[in-house]
């Protein structure tokens, strides 16, 4: 007999509110229904009230973990719209911060993955090493998160050479520890027993669902915006796109840990090559009418921003699509047929970011719909279903 098991919207495994309904027969998952819509902050609408130089400070607060990804994608969109040039040194600085952010994001996820399955040693290791990356980001930008470095046409401020040199020993140590973490996780029989063959997303389904980032690369698809549509200085760096063919949770762990090592290698190259002199800002004066797109390879996959300009100093329209929006639907392929005990780690294996994904709500009702009235009416319906007493206002709305 089928049973429905709710996970969330508030659950100790989830960092943010999200609601999953699992239909199960015994321990087997028969269906999964993802109910999104608990985080709405109106970021896109707020953007229309900000100047082009103010918007980066707004969108870096879409997500604290990838607070460089959204400003970078936004600036790429504005630069596409205005056909703006970016100085070479600014490209190096942008790329350096982006790769350090990727390292801390992947280590954060690896630690949480260990915590989800009760392997807290991995959690403590990964987060200890991540702490050094955050300290390095604070040294270079002044902030552990929300770095406030991005602006259309360049970066807000330079990074002194002495601070870049201080990063070298930190990166050397981090490389050694990341290799140790990778070997420890992949050689551990408990991790393999818990993750290998679980939540398989084959290449065909990954393409059909439009999966992005490590989720798709773990299924054998080498899609990476840094390689497919290069920006920054990625074309000048020696690095490779990490892929695996298994498509299971263990493959997604492996891809992220190996990408961490690739990012460390890129950071070392950037420090060696970044020019000491040169402009960091092309100082654009005006964005002409038109539109532009920005695609950035965030730690979770492609972060996409669209900008429409009418020639004023503010965007007329700003649309954001986060990678989690594309990775959500893969749950129907990865969870169905698995056990309830595995469902949570499978859901977490795409590294979902709910606040990245949910910024606005679209209503298909008529334009003059009253959101407050809809909310009050729904509350009255729920109270009636539960047999609770209605207030005088709710009795009127219920009619």
C-alpha positions as CSV (number, residue, x, y, z in Angstrom):
1,X,0.0,0.0,0.0
2,X,1.4,3.4,-1.0
3,X,2.2,5.9,1.7
4,X,3.1,9.6,1.4
5,X,6.1,10.8,3.5
6,X,6.7,14.5,3.7
7,X,10.3,15.8,4.0
8,X,10.2,19.5,5.1
9,X,9.5,22.3,4.6
10,X,11.6,22.4,7.8
11,X,13.8,19.4,8.2
12,X,17.2,19.0,10.1
13,X,18.8,17.8,6.9
14,X,17.9,20.8,4.9
15,X,19.6,24.2,5.4
16,X,16.7,26.0,3.9
17,X,12.9,25.4,3.8
18,X,11.8,23.1,1.0
19,X,9.1,20.5,0.8
20,X,9.4,17.0,-0.8
21,X,6.6,14.5,-0.9
22,X,7.8,10.9,-1.2
23,X,5.2,8.3,-2.3
24,X,6.6,5.0,-1.0
25,X,5.6,1.3,-0.8
26,X,7.4,0.0,2.2
27,X,10.9,1.3,1.8
28,X,10.8,1.8,-2.0
29,X,10.2,5.3,-3.4
30,X,7.5,5.2,-6.0
31,X,7.2,8.9,-6.7
32,X,8.7,12.3,-5.7
33,X,7.0,15.7,-5.8
34,X,9.2,18.8,-5.2
35,X,7.1,21.7,-3.9
36,X,9.2,24.9,-4.1
37,X,8.2,28.4,-3.2
38,X,9.2,29.1,0.4
39,X,11.9,31.8,-0.3
40,X,10.8,34.9,-2.1
41,X,12.8,38.1,-1.6
42,X,12.0,40.0,-4.8
43,X,15.6,40.3,-5.9
44,X,14.8,40.8,-9.6
45,X,12.3,43.5,-8.9
46,X,14.6,45.3,-6.5
47,X,17.3,45.2,-9.2
48,X,15.1,47.5,-11.4
49,X,15.4,50.2,-8.7
50,X,19.2,50.1,-8.5
51,X,21.8,51.6,-10.7
52,X,24.0,49.3,-12.8
53,X,26.9,49.7,-10.3
54,X,24.6,49.0,-7.3
55,X,23.1,45.8,-8.6
56,X,26.2,43.7,-7.9
57,X,25.9,44.4,-4.2
58,X,22.3,43.2,-4.4
59,X,22.7,40.0,-6.4
60,X,25.7,38.8,-4.4
61,X,23.2,38.4,-1.6
62,X,21.1,36.0,-3.7
63,X,23.3,33.2,-2.2
64,X,25.9,33.5,0.5
65,X,27.9,30.4,-0.7
66,X,28.2,31.6,-4.3
67,X,28.2,35.3,-3.7
68,X,30.7,35.9,-6.5
69,X,28.8,33.8,-9.1
70,X,25.7,36.0,-9.4
71,X,27.6,39.4,-9.6
72,X,29.9,37.9,-12.2
73,X,27.1,36.6,-14.3
74,X,25.3,39.9,-14.0
75,X,28.4,41.9,-15.0
76,X,28.9,39.6,-18.0
77,X,25.3,40.4,-19.0
78,X,25.8,44.2,-18.7
79,X,29.1,44.0,-20.5
80,X,27.4,42.0,-23.3
81,X,24.6,44.6,-23.5
82,X,27.0,47.6,-23.6
83,X,29.8,45.9,-25.5
84,X,32.2,46.8,-22.7
85,X,35.8,45.9,-22.5
86,X,37.3,44.5,-19.3
87,X,41.0,45.1,-18.5
88,X,43.3,42.0,-18.4
89,X,44.2,42.4,-14.8
90,X,40.5,42.7,-13.7
91,X,39.9,39.4,-15.6
92,X,42.6,37.7,-13.5
93,X,41.2,39.0,-10.3
94,X,37.7,38.0,-11.2
95,X,38.8,34.5,-12.0
96,X,40.9,34.1,-8.9
97,X,38.0,34.9,-6.6
98,X,35.7,32.7,-8.6
99,X,37.9,29.6,-8.2
100,X,38.6,30.2,-4.5
101,X,34.8,30.4,-4.1
102,X,34.4,27.1,-6.0
103,X,36.9,25.5,-3.6
104,X,35.0,26.6,-0.5
105,X,31.7,25.7,-2.0
106,X,32.8,22.1,-2.9
107,X,34.4,21.6,0.5
108,X,31.2,22.8,2.2
109,X,29.1,20.3,0.2
110,X,31.5,17.5,0.8
111,X,31.4,18.1,4.5
112,X,27.6,18.2,4.5
113,X,27.4,15.0,2.5
114,X,29.5,13.3,5.1
115,X,27.2,14.7,7.8
116,X,24.1,13.6,6.0
117,X,25.2,9.9,6.1
118,X,26.5,10.1,9.7
119,X,30.2,10.3,8.7
120,X,31.0,13.4,10.8
121,X,34.8,12.8,10.5
122,X,34.5,13.8,6.8
123,X,32.3,16.8,7.8
124,X,34.9,18.1,10.3
125,X,37.9,17.6,7.9
126,X,36.2,19.3,5.0
127,X,35.0,22.2,7.0
128,X,38.4,22.7,8.7
129,X,40.1,22.9,5.3
130,X,37.3,25.2,4.0
131,X,38.0,27.6,6.9
132,X,41.4,28.3,5.5
133,X,39.9,29.2,2.1
134,X,37.5,31.6,3.8
135,X,40.4,33.2,5.6
136,X,42.3,33.5,2.3
137,X,39.3,35.2,0.7
138,X,39.1,37.6,3.7
139,X,42.8,38.4,3.2
140,X,42.3,39.1,-0.5
141,X,38.9,40.8,-0.6
142,X,38.2,41.9,3.0
143,X,35.3,39.5,3.4
144,X,34.7,35.8,3.9
145,X,31.5,36.0,1.9
146,X,29.9,38.7,-0.2
147,X,33.3,39.9,-1.5
148,X,32.0,43.1,-3.1
149,X,34.6,42.9,-5.8
150,X,32.5,43.0,-9.0
151,X,31.4,45.9,-11.1
152,X,30.5,46.2,-14.8
153,X,33.7,46.9,-16.7
154,X,36.1,45.5,-14.1
155,X,36.5,45.1,-10.3
156,X,36.0,47.4,-7.4
157,X,39.6,47.3,-6.0
158,X,43.0,45.8,-6.6
159,X,44.7,43.1,-4.6
160,X,48.3,43.9,-3.4
161,X,51.1,41.6,-4.7
162,X,52.1,40.9,-1.1
163,X,48.7,39.4,-0.3
164,X,48.8,37.3,-3.5
165,X,52.2,36.0,-2.3
166,X,50.7,35.1,1.1
167,X,48.2,32.9,-0.7
168,X,50.9,30.6,-2.1
169,X,51.7,28.5,1.1
170,X,48.0,28.4,1.9
171,X,47.3,26.9,-1.5
172,X,50.2,24.4,-1.2
173,X,48.8,23.2,2.1
174,X,45.3,23.1,0.8
175,X,46.3,21.0,-2.2
176,X,47.9,18.4,0.1
177,X,44.9,18.3,2.4
178,X,42.4,18.1,-0.5
179,X,44.3,15.2,-2.0
180,X,44.2,13.4,1.3
181,X,40.5,14.0,1.6
182,X,39.9,12.7,-1.9
183,X,41.9,9.5,-1.3
184,X,40.3,9.0,2.1
185,X,36.8,9.3,0.8
186,X,37.2,7.2,-2.3
187,X,39.1,4.4,-0.5
188,X,36.7,4.2,2.4
189,X,34.5,1.1,2.3
190,X,31.7,2.7,4.3
191,X,31.5,5.6,1.9
192,X,31.4,3.3,-1.1
193,X,28.8,1.0,0.4
194,X,26.6,4.0,1.2
195,X,27.0,6.0,-2.0
196,X,28.1,3.7,-4.9
197,X,25.2,2.8,-7.2
198,X,22.8,5.1,-5.4
199,X,20.8,7.8,-7.2
200,X,22.1,7.0,-10.6
201,X,21.4,9.7,-13.3
202,X,22.5,8.2,-16.6
203,X,23.7,10.4,-19.5
204,X,20.4,10.2,-21.4
205,X,18.3,11.4,-18.5
206,X,20.9,14.1,-17.6
207,X,20.6,15.5,-21.1
208,X,16.8,15.2,-21.1
209,X,16.4,17.1,-17.9
210,X,19.0,19.7,-18.8
211,X,21.2,18.9,-15.8
212,X,24.1,21.3,-15.1
213,X,27.4,21.5,-13.4
214,X,28.9,18.6,-11.4
215,X,25.5,16.8,-11.6
216,X,25.8,16.5,-15.4
217,X,29.6,16.0,-15.4
218,X,29.2,13.0,-13.0
219,X,27.0,11.5,-15.7
220,X,29.6,11.8,-18.4
221,X,28.6,15.1,-20.0
222,X,31.6,17.5,-20.2
223,X,29.6,20.7,-20.2
224,X,31.3,23.6,-18.5
225,X,30.8,27.3,-19.4
226,X,34.5,27.9,-18.5
227,X,35.4,25.7,-21.4
228,X,32.4,25.9,-23.8
229,X,32.0,29.7,-23.7
230,X,35.2,31.0,-22.0
231,X,35.2,34.2,-20.0
232,X,37.8,35.7,-17.7
233,X,41.2,34.1,-18.3
234,X,40.2,30.5,-18.5
235,X,41.4,30.2,-22.1
236,X,44.9,31.0,-20.9
237,X,45.0,28.5,-18.0
238,X,46.0,24.9,-18.0
239,X,43.1,22.9,-16.5
240,X,40.6,20.2,-17.5
241,X,36.9,19.5,-17.2
242,X,36.4,16.7,-14.7
243,X,33.8,14.0,-15.7
244,X,32.8,10.6,-14.5
245,X,30.5,8.1,-16.1
246,X,28.8,6.3,-13.2
247,X,26.2,9.0,-12.6
248,X,25.7,8.0,-8.9
249,X,26.1,9.9,-5.7
250,X,29.7,8.7,-5.3
251,X,30.6,10.0,-8.8
252,X,29.2,13.4,-7.9
253,X,31.4,13.4,-4.8
254,X,34.4,12.5,-6.9
255,X,33.8,15.2,-9.5
256,X,33.6,17.9,-6.8
257,X,36.7,16.8,-5.0
258,X,38.7,16.6,-8.2
259,X,37.4,20.0,-9.3
260,X,38.7,21.4,-6.0
261,X,42.2,20.3,-7.0
262,X,41.8,21.8,-10.5
263,X,40.7,25.1,-9.0
264,X,43.8,25.1,-6.7
265,X,46.0,24.6,-9.8
266,X,44.2,27.5,-11.6
267,X,44.7,29.8,-8.6
268,X,48.4,29.1,-8.5
269,X,48.7,29.9,-12.2
270,X,46.8,33.1,-11.8
271,X,49.1,34.3,-9.0
272,X,52.1,33.6,-11.2
273,X,50.7,35.4,-14.3
274,X,48.7,38.3,-13.0
275,X,50.3,41.6,-14.0
276,X,51.4,43.9,-11.1
277,X,50.5,47.0,-13.1
278,X,47.5,47.9,-15.3
279,X,44.0,49.1,-15.0
280,X,41.3,47.2,-13.1
281,X,38.3,49.1,-14.4
282,X,37.3,50.4,-17.9
283,X,35.0,52.9,-16.2
284,X,32.0,52.7,-18.5
285,X,29.8,55.8,-18.5
286,X,26.6,54.6,-20.0
287,X,24.8,51.4,-21.0
288,X,23.0,51.8,-24.4
289,X,19.5,50.4,-25.0
290,X,19.4,46.7,-25.8
291,X,19.8,43.4,-23.9
292,X,22.6,41.1,-22.8
293,X,23.2,37.7,-21.3
294,X,25.8,36.5,-18.9
295,X,26.6,32.8,-18.4
296,X,28.9,31.9,-15.5
297,X,30.0,28.4,-14.3
298,X,29.0,28.6,-10.7
299,X,30.0,25.7,-8.3
300,X,26.6,24.1,-8.9
301,X,26.5,24.7,-12.7
302,X,25.6,27.5,-15.2
303,X,24.4,30.7,-13.5
304,X,22.5,32.7,-16.1
305,X,21.5,36.4,-16.0
306,X,19.6,38.4,-18.5
307,X,19.6,42.3,-18.6
308,X,17.4,44.6,-20.6
309,X,18.4,48.3,-20.9
310,X,16.5,51.3,-22.1
311,X,19.5,53.6,-22.0
312,X,19.0,54.9,-18.5
313,X,21.3,54.1,-15.5
314,X,19.0,51.2,-14.3
315,X,18.0,47.9,-15.9
316,X,14.4,47.7,-17.1
317,X,14.4,43.9,-16.6
318,X,16.7,41.6,-14.8
319,X,16.1,37.8,-15.0
320,X,18.1,35.2,-13.1
321,X,18.2,31.5,-13.6
322,X,20.2,29.5,-11.0
323,X,21.6,26.0,-11.8
324,X,19.5,24.4,-9.1
325,X,16.4,25.3,-11.1
326,X,17.6,22.9,-13.9
327,X,18.9,20.2,-11.5
328,X,15.7,19.9,-9.5
329,X,13.8,17.8,-12.0
330,X,16.5,15.1,-12.1
331,X,15.0,13.8,-8.8
332,X,12.3,11.9,-10.8
333,X,15.1,9.9,-12.4
334,X,17.4,9.5,-9.4
335,X,15.0,9.0,-6.4
336,X,12.3,6.7,-7.8
337,X,13.1,3.1,-7.2
338,X,15.5,3.9,-4.3
339,X,14.9,3.5,-0.6
340,X,13.6,6.1,1.8
341,X,17.0,6.0,3.6
342,X,18.8,7.0,0.4
343,X,16.3,9.7,-0.7
344,X,17.7,12.5,1.4
345,X,21.4,12.1,0.3
346,X,20.2,11.8,-3.3
347,X,18.3,15.0,-3.0
348,X,21.3,16.7,-1.4
349,X,23.7,15.3,-4.1
350,X,22.9,18.0,-6.6
351,X,24.0,20.6,-4.0
352,X,20.6,22.4,-4.1
353,X,20.5,26.1,-3.3
354,X,16.9,27.1,-2.7
355,X,17.4,30.8,-2.2
356,X,19.3,30.9,-5.4
357,X,16.4,29.4,-7.3
358,X,13.5,31.2,-5.7
359,X,13.4,34.9,-6.0
360,X,10.0,35.8,-7.4
361,X,6.6,34.2,-7.9
362,X,4.6,34.3,-11.2
363,X,0.9,34.4,-10.9
364,X,-1.3,33.3,-13.9
365,X,-4.3,35.1,-12.4
366,X,-5.5,38.5,-13.6
367,X,-3.2,41.5,-13.0
368,X,-5.2,42.9,-10.1
369,X,-5.0,39.8,-7.9
370,X,-4.8,40.6,-4.2
371,X,-2.0,38.5,-2.6
372,X,-3.0,39.3,0.9
373,X,-6.6,38.2,0.3
374,X,-5.4,35.0,-1.3
375,X,-3.2,34.2,1.7
376,X,-6.1,34.9,4.2
377,X,-8.5,32.8,2.1
378,X,-6.0,29.9,2.1
379,X,-5.5,30.2,5.9
380,X,-9.3,30.0,6.3
381,X,-9.4,26.8,4.1
382,X,-6.7,25.1,6.1
383,X,-8.4,26.0,9.4
384,X,-11.7,24.6,8.1
385,X,-10.0,21.4,7.0
386,X,-8.5,21.0,10.5
387,X,-11.7,21.9,12.3
388,X,-10.4,25.1,13.8
389,X,-12.5,28.1,14.6
390,X,-12.6,30.8,11.9
391,X,-12.2,34.5,12.7
392,X,-15.0,36.8,11.4
393,X,-12.8,37.9,8.5
394,X,-12.0,34.3,7.6
395,X,-15.7,33.4,7.6
396,X,-16.4,36.2,5.1
397,X,-13.5,35.1,2.9
398,X,-14.5,31.5,3.1
399,X,-17.9,32.4,1.6
